[in-house]
Amino acid sequence: MPSMKREHSYRDFLFEHETDVHLAFYSAIGRVCVVWSNIEFQVDISTQSLYDVLGGNQLASSPPFSFDKKMDFWKDCFKKLPSLSNMTTATMPESIAGLVSDLKKASNDRNILMHTHWGSLHDSKPPQTLSGNSISPKKGTYFMKGTKIEFGRIMDFTGHLDNLNLRVLGVTLILSQVRNRTISPESPRLEFGPAKVS
């Protein structure tokens, strides 16, 4: 007789003392991971295009590794590379400096969310708050910092990351177009403007 395998449920992620409110927090934090991985994938595609094809390897001896270094590399490339430095607002409607600033701040917020040891759930009624601790180096030693976050703030942050993901996608598409023209000058241009209704 074949063995009966039990169907797993979301509640299997919880310890015995945890509730559905814990699960809601864990799901929200997991969603941040998923959306952030989409952003990082787009950033990596764009960074690879900048470095390998569009001349960024003349500005840096090796590809940037950390997220902040990738962002600094983007700014250098858009400022100094001939294929990008003369872009108009019609070609590149997104301000790279503004996007880089927003991405760096979001990366810092994401790091706090991901690297905090979340443990205690407060208040049985909304707004529920999760608290935890993180340890960071500072002035030659380590210090512990307590952090609290409300469920709604995680949801708002996820929405903010969704928006950033779309902004980064715009840059990725434009860089892909420039990359294709660099490899094959006859590649068709990507046209921006209002959608045409037939």
C-alpha positions in Angstrom: 0.0 0.0 0.0 1.5 3.4 -1.0 2.4 5.7 1.8 0.2 8.7 2.2 2.1 12.0 2.1 0.7 14.8 4.0 0.0 18.0 2.1 2.2 20.9 3.4 0.6 24.2 4.3 1.8 27.7 5.1 1.4 26.9 8.8 4.3 24.4 8.6 6.6 27.5 8.5 5.4 28.4 12.0 6.7 27.3 15.4 4.1 26.0 17.8 3.8 29.3 19.7 3.4 31.4 16.5 0.2 32.6 15.1 -1.2 33.7 11.7 0.0 37.2 12.5 3.5 35.9 12.5 2.8 34.2 9.2 1.6 37.5 7.8 4.8 39.2 8.7 6.9 36.3 7.4 5.0 36.4 4.1 5.5 40.1 3.8 9.2 39.9 4.4 9.4 37.0 1.9 7.7 39.2 -0.7 10.3 41.9 -0.1 13.0 39.2 -0.9 11.2 38.3 -4.1 10.7 41.9 -5.4 14.3 42.8 -4.4 15.7 39.9 -6.3 13.9 41.2 -9.4 15.5 44.6 -8.9 19.0 43.1 -8.4 18.6 40.9 -11.5 17.8 44.0 -13.6 20.7 45.9 -12.0 23.1 43.0 -12.8 22.0 42.8 -16.4 22.5 46.6 -16.8 25.8 46.5 -15.0 27.0 43.7 -17.2 26.0 45.7 -20.3 27.8 48.8 -19.1 31.0 46.9 -18.2 31.3 44.3 -21.0 29.8 46.1 -24.0 29.4 49.8 -23.5 32.9 50.7 -22.3 32.6 50.6 -18.5 35.6 48.4 -18.4 37.7 51.5 -19.2 36.4 53.1 -16.0 36.9 50.2 -13.6 39.6 47.5 -13.6 37.0 44.9 -12.5 33.2 44.6 -12.5 31.7 46.1 -9.3 30.5 43.6 -6.8 28.6 45.3 -3.9 25.3 47.0 -4.6 26.5 50.4 -3.7 29.6 50.0 -5.9 27.3 49.0 -8.8 25.3 52.2 -8.2 28.4 54.4 -8.2 29.6 52.6 -11.4 26.2 53.5 -13.0 26.7 57.1 -12.2 30.2 57.1 -13.6 29.2 55.4 -16.8 26.3 57.7 -17.5 28.5 60.7 -16.9 31.6 59.6 -18.7 30.9 57.0 -21.4 30.4 58.7 -24.9 27.6 56.3 -25.8 25.6 57.4 -22.8 26.7 60.9 -21.7 24.8 62.7 -24.5 21.5 61.1 -23.7 18.6 63.5 -23.7 15.6 63.4 -21.4 13.6 62.0 -24.3 16.0 59.1 -24.6 16.5 58.6 -20.9 13.5 60.1 -19.0 14.7 58.7 -15.7 17.3 60.7 -13.8 20.1 58.3 -13.1 21.3 60.3 -10.1 17.8 60.2 -8.6 17.3 56.5 -9.4 20.7 55.6 -7.9 19.9 57.6 -4.7 16.5 55.9 -4.3 18.0 52.5 -4.9 20.8 53.0 -2.4 18.2 54.0 0.3 16.0 51.1 -0.6 19.0 48.7 -0.4 19.8 50.0 3.1 16.2 49.6 4.2 16.1 46.1 2.7 19.3 45.2 4.5 17.8 46.3 7.9 14.7 44.2 7.2 16.8 41.1 6.1 19.5 41.2 8.7 17.6 41.9 11.8 16.9 39.0 14.2 13.1 39.4 14.3 11.6 37.7 17.4 8.9 39.4 19.4 5.4 40.2 18.2 3.7 43.0 20.1 0.0 43.9 20.3 -2.7 41.4 19.5 -4.7 44.2 17.8 -3.7 46.2 14.7 -1.2 47.7 14.2 0.8 44.7 15.0 4.5 45.4 15.5 7.5 43.1 15.1 10.6 43.8 17.1 14.1 42.5 16.8 17.8 43.2 17.1 20.8 43.6 14.8 24.5 43.7 15.5 26.7 46.1 13.5 30.3 47.2 13.6 31.0 50.8 14.6 34.2 52.5 15.6 36.2 49.4 16.0 33.7 47.4 18.0 30.2 46.0 17.6 26.9 47.4 19.0 23.4 46.0 19.2 20.5 48.0 17.9 16.8 47.3 18.6 14.4 47.8 15.7 10.6 47.7 15.5 8.4 47.6 12.4 4.7 47.6 11.7 3.1 45.2 9.2 1.8 48.1 7.1 5.3 49.6 6.7 6.5 46.3 5.2 3.6 46.3 2.8 4.3 50.0 1.8 8.0 49.1 1.3 7.0 46.3 -1.0 4.9 48.7 -3.1 7.9 51.1 -3.2 10.1 48.3 -4.4 7.6 47.3 -7.1 7.8 50.9 -8.4 11.6 50.9 -8.3 11.6 47.7 -10.2 9.7 49.3 -13.0 12.1 52.3 -13.0 15.1 50.0 -13.2 13.5 48.0 -16.0 13.2 51.2 -18.0 17.0 51.7 -17.7 17.6 48.0 -18.6 15.5 48.3 -21.7 17.3 51.5 -22.9 20.7 50.0 -22.2 19.7 46.9 -24.1 18.9 49.1 -27.0 22.2 51.0 -26.9 24.0 47.6 -26.4 22.3 46.2 -29.5 23.2 49.2 -31.6 26.8 48.9 -30.4 26.9 45.3 -31.5 24.8 45.8 -34.6 24.3 49.4 -35.7 21.3 48.4 -37.8 19.2 47.3 -34.8 15.8 49.0 -34.6 15.4 51.9 -32.1 13.1 51.6 -29.2 10.5 54.4 -29.5 9.1 56.2 -26.5 5.8 58.0 -26.6 2.0 57.5 -26.2 0.6 54.2 -27.1 -1.0 54.1 -30.6 -4.5 52.8 -30.7 -5.4 51.1 -34.0 
